[in-house]
Amino acid sequence: MIAKLRGRLDSAGVDHLVVDVNGVGYLVFASSRTLDRLPKPGEEVSLRIDTHVGEDHIRLYGFLEAAERDWFRLLLTVQGVGARVGLALLSALTPEQILQAIAVNDPKMLARADGVGPKLAARIANELKDKTAHLSLAAITAGAPPATGAVSGAATGAAGDAVSALVNLGYGRTEAFTAVMKASRALGEGAALQALIPAALKELAA
């Protein structure tokens, strides 16, 4: 099984690229996010590979980062999510955004991807919720892959302070976390603590 490829970028298309490794060209399928970040043809590229072997084909799926590959594998554990849909999700959303959508149970965000309807989006959010529940807010911010195991440490920054404040007010950590995530998304990146807490309280009261 091929787990990694490093060579020269030969060419790239809408959903794939060709990597020249010592004169042998490997066809690799990838998300548009990965394709947009490739170097120029002729330059060196290194990809994490997920190899799929079928009855009549061997297909390689490439990722610049291990986190993206791990999310691809996790998404494929959901019934109805194949390789094409997995790449579509990673084209439309970053791993951090997918985790955020699952954490706050927001199927509409997942439905932004081509081929992902409301029912499938809801199934993804539901089936992966328990598998990603151990990830902290800090993991979401850093984009840590779920396959690496539990992430230790508390949330940091204004969002972490907001979660702690709500917990001190008597709210459960899970509901506080969810409320702060919703408030953070509504207010935008870099929202101040003074704005996050009232917005999160409104979410809790809704």
Residue pairs with C-beta under 8 A, 6 or more apart in sequence:
1 51
1 53
2 26
2 49
2 51
2 60
3 48
3 49
3 51
4 46
4 47
4 48
4 49
5 19
5 21
5 26
5 28
5 46
5 47
5 49
5 60
5 62
6 19
6 21
6 44
6 45
6 46
6 47
7 19
7 20
7 21
7 22
7 26
7 44
7 45
8 19
8 20
8 21
8 42
8 43
8 44
8 45
9 17
9 18
9 19
9 20
9 38
9 39
9 40
9 41
9 42
9 43
9 44
9 45
10 17
10 18
10 19
10 20
10 25
10 41
11 17
11 18
11 41
12 18
12 35
12 38
12 41
14 32
14 35
15 29
15 30
15 32
15 35
15 87
16 27
16 28
16 29
16 30
17 28
17 30
17 35
17 38
17 45
17 62
18 25
18 26
18 27
18 28
19 25
19 26
19 28
19 45
19 47
19 62
26 60
27 60
28 47
28 49
28 60
28 61
28 62
29 59
29 60
29 61
29 62
29 83
29 87
30 47
30 61
30 62
30 63
30 87
31 63
31 68
31 87
31 88
31 90
31 91
32 91
33 68
33 90
33 91
33 94
34 62
34 63
34 64
34 68
34 90
37 64
38 45
39 45
46 64
47 62
47 63
47 64
48 62
48 63
48 64
48 65
48 66
48 68
48 69
49 60
49 61
49 62
49 63
49 69
50 60
50 61
50 63
50 69
50 72
50 73
51 58
51 59
51 60
51 61
52 58
52 59
52 60
52 61
52 83
59 83
61 69
61 72
61 83
61 87
63 69
63 72
66 145
67 95
67 143
67 144
67 145
68 90
68 95
69 145
70 145
70 146
70 147
70 148
71 90
71 95
71 98
71 145
71 146
72 83
72 86
72 87
72 90
73 147
74 128
74 131
74 132
74 146
74 147
75 81
75 85
75 86
75 89
75 90
75 98
75 124
75 128
76 82
76 83
76 86
77 127
77 128
77 131
78 123
78 124
78 127
78 128
79 123
79 127
80 120
80 123
81 89
81 120
81 124
84 115
85 113
85 115
85 116
85 120
88 113
88 114
88 115
88 116
89 98
89 110
89 113
89 116
89 124
90 98
91 113
91 114
92 112
92 113
92 114
93 101
93 109
93 110
93 112
93 113
94 143
95 143
95 145
96 140
96 141
96 143
97 109
98 110
99 132
99 135
99 139
99 140
99 146
100 106
100 109
100 140
100 181
100 185
101 107
101 109
101 110
101 125
102 110
102 124
102 125
102 128
102 129
102 132
103 129
103 132
103 135
103 140
103 177
103 178
103 181
104 178
104 181
104 182
104 185
105 125
105 129
105 178
106 125
107 118
107 121
107 122
107 124
107 125
108 118
108 121
110 116
110 121
110 124
110 125
111 117
111 118
111 120
111 121
116 124
131 146
132 146
134 149
134 150
134 151
135 144
135 146
135 150
135 151
136 151
136 152
136 153
136 154
136 155
137 155
137 156
137 159
137 160
137 163
137 177
137 180
137 181
138 151
138 153
138 154
138 155
138 156
138 160
139 151
140 181
141 155
141 156
141 157
141 159
144 151
154 160
154 164
155 163
155 164
155 177
158 191
158 192
158 193
158 196
159 180
159 181
159 184
159 196
161 193
162 176
162 180
162 183
162 193
162 196
162 197
162 200
163 173
163 176
163 177
163 180
165 193
165 197
166 176
166 179
166 180
166 197
166 200
166 201
166 204
167 173
167 176
171 179
171 204
175 204
176 200
176 204
178 203
179 200
179 201
179 203
179 204
180 196
180 200
182 200
182 203
183 191
183 196
183 199
183 200
183 202
183 203
184 191
184 196
186 199
187 195
187 196
187 199
191 199
